[in-house]
Structures are given as structure tokens and as C-alpha cells.
């Protein structure tokens, strides 16, 4: 579960992100290979052979590894760099700081202070890697690096373990290319890999978040506790990336975890001491509101940047100015967010969440997980049945919120209910996607009107008009899909929760 260790009062103040820090998203597929595996012929050019020596740092209890993070000092041909890898959905964010100092940089300690507490970072393993491979090209374009690593684990100056790994690391962002390469490598003898960093194999560590859900006949509170632990772990895993502010997905996933925690506490309210659950939900609501402005700006910045690429140069000019205006707002939102993430209120919330994941304050109750999910579904069904043929924007948004709550409650009950719950969850996701598109279009139109006020030229008005029309088409497209999806969602819900 999640440890409730003592949290330091706050990180060093202020958290300064050096401009020399490089942040990239690492998208890769790992494959297992035996000693006899050889790379097949792949279209591309050979990569130069490299020798990488990495000393990994963690606490004596491997707190970073258990949170899905790794910190290492890497040396290659005299170049020295500190590299921090953070979880990012199915990918990882690599943060690199090039310097020769022998101890972990203060900046990284500040980012990781929730996972570290007051514990010391110490060297836990040294890995020497000989790397060779191919830069695969398709249609003369580099798509991925396929590398074969010969890994030696060093202890007290001697090699005590050796193994090999195969990796496909994406270059251009096309997932299909990786799948094609993976199939070729599997035909050559590669097989499934657990996907975890080399450090886990070197130290025989258990992968983070690998705890299975309780047995279907376990007490209901055990399932609630397991769900709370999963979401608290997810929230804390994305805290460092949110502080860094380089990848919008970190903030998004932290906000998702906040919503999921609130939904679990809401759905499980009959099982919990009301004052305890309500107080925790109120603080999670505060955190969600804190994360909201920065997340909304991330969504709109991504939208306007994409829109800019479809415009010609003269239409792009006023939009570029507005994008710069939004970027300045995002920087300001990040400063506000960082200050609050160092506050006593946030640190107290983290402490309480960790305690909740270990020992939720429960009451005796005969309520089942199916009962909890059914209650949330009933609220959703009532909301859908009241929408009418032309629901207002506010009504659609309300259904969206109830769909999320019903889905999260269904996820809580899924281990005990089985496939019917899984089918309902999948359909709820589809409904969320469409209703989310509708909400994003509404927000985009609000920002477009702000853009028009920001730049009053005739060209800006023309560009704004085109973009508003696109948002209206997005909303209409979503509305056309809604009723059919609603009917399908209700059908799935009735099969899952209305059975005797």
C-alpha cells in the first residue's frame, strides 16, 4: 500500500528549474531476449556502439523505485549527467541535468521530497551497459531506435549479474511503426518483457502498483482501501512532474487521481465515518480547483497550437500573439500552483491521504460494492432521462460529471461483479470522450472570444470567426452521438447493476 512516513515541512524554497534541464518523453517498448538472440535485418542505419555507466540512487528502502521513479548518475565518454525518470501514463518523462557534481542535485531532491521525506539518497546499484543497434527508417524517415543492451551489474567493483534487453524507442511519434518493428523482433525470437527499468531486474525489486485487488469475497472496506491506495499512489507519482511543469500529462494525471479519490470517497460514503470522508473530499475538491486553471490552459494551448498549423502565415500571426498571451498565463498559473503545493495545507492533505490508504475510517455496514455502483448508476440514469431532445450545455456537463462518478464506482465494484461491470466501464469511457469533446469546444469558444478582445484587427476577427464555427461543428458532432451513446450506456448499466 502507500506508506504514511513523516513528510518534511516543505521543499527548499524556492524550487528553481535550471534552464539547462532537458525534459523529454520516452516512448519505448521493452522486449525480453535470451543469450542466443540476434537482431534481424531492419531498414535503417547502424547506431554507434556505446558504453554507459549508471549509478542509481534511492533510499535504503527503495522509496523512489516503489513510486515508479529512478534517479541515476550516468557517465559516457567523460560526459556526466543526472537523469530522473518519472511515470507518465504508459510512457516515462526523462529529466536530465548535465553536471559533474558527485551528489544528487538539490533541484531533484526538491521535486522528489514527498517520496523521500527526510530520508537520505544513497547509491543502490551500478549498471554498465554496452549498447548497439539500428536507427530504423521508413520512407527515408527515422521512426525508432532499436537497441540491444548487454547489462553488467557491478557490486564492490566486480560483476555479479549479467543480462540482455531489447528496446524500441520511438522517434517520430507514430505508434503503428513501433508495432510493425515489434512484430519483426518477435518473429526473430524476442518475447514479453515486464516493461520495468533495468534497476528492478538488477535488484530483484517488485514493480510498483503490482499489488492485485483483494479477492472477490474480501470485505468491502478492503476493496475501498485498495482503490484509495492505487489513486493516492498515482497522485503522488505525478506530483514531481506537476511541479516541474514541462509535460502537461503529469498535471492531467494528478488531477484525474484527485477526481478518482473524491469519487471513491463519495461512492463509499455508507461505509465510512461521514465527517471523516466529507472533510477529505472537501480538501480534494480544493486540490482539484487548484489544478484546474493550469490544466484548462494546457488543453487550450494544445488546441490553439494545432489550429495555428492549419492557417496560412497572415492568419497565423494574430493567433501566435494570442498563444503567447496564453503561455504567459500558464506560467503565472504554474507559479501559483507551485506555491500551493509547498503549503502546509497540501502537505497535510497528502499525509491524510496516505493514512486513508492504510486505514480508512470505516463503519459497520451491510452495503455491497454492487450497491454502491448501482446508486451512482441510478443517479446517472435519472440525469440522462431528464436531458430531453435538446439538452442545455449545463445539462450535458452535469451528465458528464455523473458519468465519471458512475464509472469510478463501477471500477470499484469491477473485481466482484466481473465482465458486466467491465462492459459498462468501457461504454462510460466512450460517453465521457464525447461529452468531453463537447465541453472542450465550449471552453475553446470562450477562449476564442477572449482572443478577439485581445486582438481587434479585421484579420483577427476573420480567424476568430472561422475557429468559432469549428467549435460549433464539434459541439453538433458530439450532440448527434449523445442520445445513441446514452441508450447504450443505460443498457449496459441495467445489465450490470439491475440483476437480482
N, C-alpha and C positions, 0 to 999 in steps of 0.2 A: 504494500500500500504506500501512502505518502507519509514521509517522516515529518514529525512535528518538532524539529530541532529549534533551538533558540535562534531567532532571526536578529541580526545586528540592527542597531537603531536606524541606520541608513548608509548608503554607499558614500564614498568620499564625494565632496561637494565642491565644484560642480563636476558632472560627467562630461568630459571633453572628448569629442570624437576627432581624432587626428585626421587632417586631410590626406595623409599618406596611407590611411587604411583603405584596403581594397576589399570590396564585397562582391561576391559572385554567387549565383545559384548553381549548384552542382546537380545535374540530372544524369543519373547513371543507372546501369543495370549490372549487377554483380552475378557472376556465374561460378559454380564450383567445377574444378577440373582435377584430374589425377596426374600422377607423375609422367604419364605417357602422352598427355595431350600435346598436340602441335597446332599452331594457328593454321587454318586453311588459307588458300589464296583469296584475298579480298581486294576489291578495286581501290587503289589509292597509292600512297607513298609511305615507305617505312619511316618510323619515328626514330630519332637518335636514342641510343641506349643511355639510360640514366641510372645514377646511384643516389638514392635518397636515404638519409639517416634521420630518423624522427624519434625524439624523446617525448613521451607522453606524460602529462602532468594531471594529477587528480588528487582528491583527498585520500586518506588511508582507507576510507570506506567506499571509495569509488562513487562519490555522490554525483559527479558530472556524468559519468558513464550511465548511471542508473536513471539520469534525467535525459539520456539520449544525446549528450553533448561530448565532444572531445576537444582537448587543448593540447597542442604539441609544438615543440621547437624543432624546426626542420633545417637541415644543412644539406646544401647541394653545391659542390664546386666552390666552396667558400662563401656562398650566399647563405645568410641566416635569416629566418623569418619565424614569427609566431603565428600559428594558424588555429583559429577557433571554428569549430563546425557545430552549427545549430540545426535542430529539426525544423523542417518546413514542408508540412504535408508529406508527400511521397519523396520529396527532394530534400536537399540539405543546403543551408547557407554557409558558405565559407568566408570567414573574415580573416584577412591577412594583414599583418603589420611587419614590415621589413625592418629589423634592427638586430643588433648583436648583443643586446643585454642578456645576461645569464638567467634572470628571474622573470617569471610571468609579468607582463606589463600591467600597470595599475588599471589601465583602461579596461582590460579584460576582467580583472577582478571586480571592477565596478559593475560590469554587465552581468556577472555571474553571482552577485552577492547573495541572492535568495537561495541559490543552490549550495553555496559554500558556507554561509553563516560565518562563524568565527574560525572555521577550520582551515588548516594550512594546506597549500598546494605543494605536492611533493612529486618527484619523478616516480612513475609506476612501471614504465616499460620503455625499452629502446628497440626500435624496429629498423633493420637495414633492408632496403628494397632495391633490387635490380629490376628496372622496368624497360621493356621493349614492346614494340607493337606497330600498328599501322594507322595512319590517318585515312579513313575511308572517304572516298569521293563518289558522288553520284551526279551525273550530268555535269562533271567538272567542278562541282561544288562540295567543299568539305562538310560532311554531315556528322561524323563521330570519330573519336579516337578509341581504337580497340587496343587495350594494353594487357600484357601478360606480366604479372608481378611474381618475382621469386623473393619470398619474405624470409628473413632470418630474425629470430627473436633473441636479443642479446641480454645476458644476465651476468654480472660480475666479469665483464669482458669476454665471455665465451658464449657461443651459440648453443642454446639448449632446445630450440624448436625451429623447424623449417616447414613452410607450406607454400602453395602456389594459389594465385587467384587470377581471375579473368574479369575485366571490366569493360563496359561500353559506355563511354561518356559523350553525351550529346554536345554538339557544337552549334547547329543552326536552328534548333527548336522544333524539328519535325519528328513527332513521336513514331510515325509509321516507319521511318528509316531505321530507327533503333530496333523495331520488331523484326524487320527483314534481316538485319545483321544478326540478331539473336537466334533466329531460326537456322541460319547458316552455321553458327557456332555450336548449336545443339546437335546438328547433324554431324559435326566433327567430333562430338563426344562430351561437350560441356553439359552440365546439369544444374539443377536448382541450387540456389545459394540462399542463406537466410537473410541476406541484404545488409547485415550489420558490419560496422567497421572492423578492420583488421585487429584493432586493440581487443575486441571482445573475444576473438579466437585466441589471441596470444595469452590472455589472462583467464580464459575459460569463464567469462562473465555471462550471466543470464541477461538476455535482451530486455530493455526497459519496456514496461507495459505488456509483458508476456503473460501476466497472471490470468488464467482462464476465469470466466464468470463462475459464480457459485453454482452448485448443482441445482437442477430444476426444482428439487424438493427442499432446498435450503430455506431458512426463514426469510420472509420478505425483506426484513431490515438488512439482511446480509447482501441482498441484491442492490438495495439503495446505497449501502455503504460502498459496494464495488463500483457503482456508477459514479458516485461522488469522487472516489479516488481517481478514476480514469480522467474525469473532467478537470479535477484540480491539477493532476499531473500535466495535462495538456496545456492548461493555463500557464503554469509555471515554466513549462518548456519553451513557451513563446514570449515570455517576459523579456529575456535578453534581446531578442530580435526586435521587439517593440521598442525597447529603449534605444537600440542602435538606429532604428528608423530608416534603414536602407532598403528593406524589402517589405512591400505593403502586405504581403501574405501573413507575416508574423502578427501584425496588428489584427488582421482579419480573424486569424485562428484564435487569438487571445479573446477577442470579442465573442466568437462563436462559443468558446468554452464558458464564458461568463453567462451567456444566454442558456446554455445547456444546464449549468448548475442551478440557475433560477428555475428552469422548467422542472428539474428533478425535485427540488425542494417544494415546488408548487404541487406537483402531482402526488408526492408522497406526504403531503401535509397531514392526512389522517393518521399517519404512523409516527409523527414527530410532535414534540412539545411545541405548541403553536407560537409562543413568544420567541423561542429559540429560532425556529425556522423563518418566521416573519422578519426578525431582526437581520438574519443573514441574507435573506432575499433583498431587504432594503439596501444593504451595503453593496450587494451585487448589482442592484439597479443603478446605484451611484457610479460604480465602476463602468458599467455599460454606457451610461451617459457621458462619462469621461472619455471613453474610447470612440464614441460615436462621431464627433466632428472630424477628427483626423481620418477615420475610415470613410466618411462621406466624401471628403476631399480626394482621397485616393481613388475612389470609384469614378468621380467626375474628371479627375485629371487623366485617368486612363481613357475615358470616353473621348474627351476633347483632343487628346493627342492622336487618337485613332482617327477622329474626324478630320484633323488637320492634314493627315496624309492623303486624303481623298480630294483635297481642294487644290486649285491652282495657286501659283505664287501670290497673286494680288489678293485673293480671298483668304489665303493663309496668314497674311501679315497682321490684320486686326485680331485674328484668333490667337496668334502667337503671343501677342501682347496680353491678352486675357489669360492665357495659360501661365504666363509669368506672374500675373496677379494672383492666380490660384496657388501657384507654387510658394509665393511669399506667405499666403495664408496658411499653407500646410506647414511651413517652417515655424510659424507662430504657434500653431496647434501642437506641434511636437514639443516646443518649449514648455507649454502649459502642461502637457501630458507628462513630460519628464519630471517636472516639479511635483506633481501629484503622486507619481509612482515612487517618489522618495519620501512621501509624507507618512506621518505616524498612522493616519487613518488607513492607508493602503497596507502598510506593514501589519497592522492589527487584523485587517481582513484576511491577509494571507495566513496568519497564524491561526485564525478561527477556521478557515477552510481546511487547513491541514489537520486540525483537531477533529473537524466534522468527518473527514475522510477516514479517520481512525476509529472514531467513536461517536456516531451521530446520536443526538439526544432523542431517544425513541420512547414511545408509549406502547402499552399493550393494545393490540388491535387484531381483529379477525379479517381485516381487509386484505385482499389478494392483489397481486400485480395486475391481473386481468381487470379487477375492479377499478384500479387507478387509471389504466389505459382507457377503459370504457367511459369513465367520467369525462376525460378530456375529449374523447371522440364525440360524445353526446353534445358537448358544448360546441364543437366544430360543426356537427350536423345541423344543429339549430341555427347557427350563424349562416350556413350555406343555404338552408331552406328559406331564410328571410332575405336573401340577396335580391330576388326578383330578376326580371329580364334585363334591366339596365341599372345595375348597382352603381352607387356613387364611388368615387375614388376612396373615400374614407371607409366605406363598407368593405371594399376589396382589401384594403390594408388590414382591416380588422380580421377578415377571414385568413389572411396570410399569417397573422400572429397566432391565431388559433390552430392553424395547420402545423406550425412549428411546435406548439405545445403538445398537440396530439401525437406528432411524430416522436418527440423526445420521450413522451410517456410510453409509446409503443416500443421504443428501443429499450426502455427499462424492463418491459414485460417480455420482450422477444425470447430470452433464454427459456422461459417457462411456457410460452404459447406456441412458438415454433414458426412454421412456414407461413401460416395465415398472417401473423404479425409482420413477417419479413415482406410479404407482398404489399401489405398496407403501407409500410415504411417506404418502399420503393415508389409507390404511387404518390405518397405525400411529398417525396422529394421532387417528383415531376411537377406537381402543383406549385410547390414553393418556387421552382425555377420560373414558371410562367408568371406567377404573381410578383416575383422579384423583378422580372423584366418590366412589368407594368409600373412598379414603384420607382425603379431606376429611371424610367422615361419621364415620370413626373418630376423627380428631383433634377434631372438634366434640363428640363424645360425651365425650371426655376432659375438654375444657374445661367441658362442662355439669356433670360430676361435681365439678369444681373450684368451679363456680358454686354448687352445692348446699352444699358445705362453707363457702363464703364467706357464704351467707345461709341460715340454718337454719329460717326460718319455714315454716309449713304452705303458705302461698301459693307460696313459692319452690319447695318440693318438688313441688307440683302443676305449676307451669310447667316445672320440670326434667323431670318425667316425660313431659310432652307432647313436649318437644323431643327427649328420648332416643328416643321412639317414632318420631319423624320421621327421625332418623338411621338407625335400623334399617331403616325403609322405603327410605331412599336406598340403603343397602347392598344390600338384597334386590333392588331395581330394577337396580342395577349387576350383581349376580351373575347375574340372569336373562339379561342381554345378553352376558355374557362368552364363554360357550362358542361361540355363533354367531359373534361377532366374532373369536375366536381361530381358528376354522376358516377364516374368510375371509382373515384376515391370513396364515396359513400358505400358503394357496393363492396369494395374491399374491406372497409371498416365494419360493415354489418356482418360479413363472414368471419372477421377476426374476433369481434367483441360481443356479438349478439347471440352466439351459440350458447346453448344450455350447458 
